[in-house]
Amino acid sequence: MTEPVLDLSEIVGLYKEDARRSIELMRAAAHSWDDVRQGGAARIQLRKLAHQLRGSGRTYGFRSVTRIGKALEHMMIKLQAKRVQPDERLQKCVTRLIERLAITFR
């Protein structure tokens, strides 16, 4: 007897919807750069969401999401440890990575 074929498209569709919501929250956090700079809730949210997307990207087969999530998470870790400065260059880099995530889930 053969195993039934699983249709995972619905689950992947739900994942994409959830990822889009996370990306919108990340955009809002990055837009509050003063809060990120000062170590506030926006920075914490960016790190948390990046970590979640890093793990879930791998689970759902989105390797680029895992790589970008890892990069964003490490930026927030380095920022926390004061190994990078929360300057305009970092802000642009974070924003660019968030937009790359958004492109993945269009």
C-alpha positions as CSV (number, residue, x, y, z in Angstrom):
1,M,0.0,0.0,0.0
2,T,1.4,3.4,-0.9
3,E,1.4,6.4,1.4
4,P,-1.0,9.2,0.5
5,V,0.6,12.3,-1.0
6,L,0.5,15.2,1.3
7,D,-0.5,18.6,0.0
8,L,1.5,21.1,2.0
9,S,0.5,24.1,-0.1
10,E,-2.1,25.2,2.5
11,I,0.4,25.0,5.3
12,V,3.1,26.8,3.3
13,G,0.5,29.5,2.4
14,L,-0.3,30.1,6.1
15,Y,3.4,30.3,6.8
16,K,3.8,32.9,4.1
17,E,0.9,35.0,5.5
18,D,2.5,34.8,9.0
19,A,5.9,35.8,7.5
20,R,4.4,38.8,5.8
21,R,3.0,40.0,9.1
22,S,6.4,39.5,10.8
23,I,8.0,41.5,8.0
24,E,5.6,44.4,8.5
25,L,6.4,44.4,12.2
26,M,10.1,44.4,11.3
27,R,9.6,47.3,9.0
28,A,7.8,49.3,11.7
29,A,10.6,48.5,14.2
30,A,13.3,49.5,11.7
31,H,11.3,52.7,11.1
32,S,11.6,53.4,14.9
33,W,15.4,53.6,14.6
34,D,15.9,55.8,17.6
35,D,14.3,53.1,19.7
36,V,16.6,50.5,18.0
37,R,19.6,52.8,18.7
38,Q,18.7,53.1,22.4
39,G,18.1,49.3,22.9
40,G,14.3,49.6,23.3
41,A,11.4,47.4,22.3
42,A,12.1,47.9,18.5
43,R,15.5,46.4,18.8
44,I,14.2,43.5,20.8
45,Q,11.4,42.9,18.3
46,L,13.8,43.0,15.4
47,R,16.0,40.4,17.0
48,K,13.1,38.2,18.0
49,L,11.4,38.3,14.6
50,A,14.7,37.7,12.8
51,H,15.3,34.7,15.0
52,Q,11.9,33.3,14.3
53,L,12.2,33.7,10.6
54,R,15.6,32.2,10.7
55,G,14.3,29.0,12.2
56,S,11.0,28.8,10.3
57,G,12.7,29.5,7.0
58,R,14.6,26.3,7.3
59,T,11.6,24.3,8.4
60,Y,9.6,25.4,5.4
61,G,12.4,25.2,2.9
62,F,13.1,28.9,2.4
63,R,16.9,28.9,2.7
64,S,17.3,32.6,1.8
65,V,14.9,33.5,4.7
66,T,17.1,31.5,7.0
67,R,20.3,33.3,5.8
68,I,18.7,36.8,6.0
69,G,17.1,36.1,9.4
70,K,20.5,34.9,10.7
71,A,22.2,38.0,9.4
72,L,19.6,40.3,10.9
73,E,19.7,38.5,14.2
74,H,23.5,38.7,14.4
75,M,23.4,42.4,13.6
76,M,21.1,42.9,16.6
77,I,23.3,40.8,18.8
78,K,26.4,42.8,17.7
79,L,24.5,46.0,18.3
80,Q,23.5,44.8,21.8
81,A,27.2,44.0,22.5
82,K,28.3,47.4,21.2
83,R,30.4,45.8,18.5
84,V,28.6,47.8,15.8
85,Q,27.3,51.3,15.9
86,P,23.6,52.1,15.4
87,D,24.4,54.5,12.6
88,E,22.7,55.3,9.3
89,R,24.8,52.7,7.5
90,L,23.5,49.9,9.8
91,Q,20.0,51.2,9.5
92,K,20.2,51.0,5.7
93,C,21.6,47.5,5.9
94,V,18.8,46.3,8.2
95,T,16.2,48.0,6.0
96,R,17.7,46.4,2.9
97,L,17.6,42.9,4.4
98,I,14.0,43.3,5.6
99,E,13.0,44.3,2.0
100,R,14.8,41.2,0.7
101,L,12.6,39.2,3.0
102,A,9.6,40.9,1.7
103,I,10.5,40.1,-1.9
104,T,10.6,36.4,-0.9
105,F,7.0,36.4,0.3
106,R,5.4,38.5,-2.5
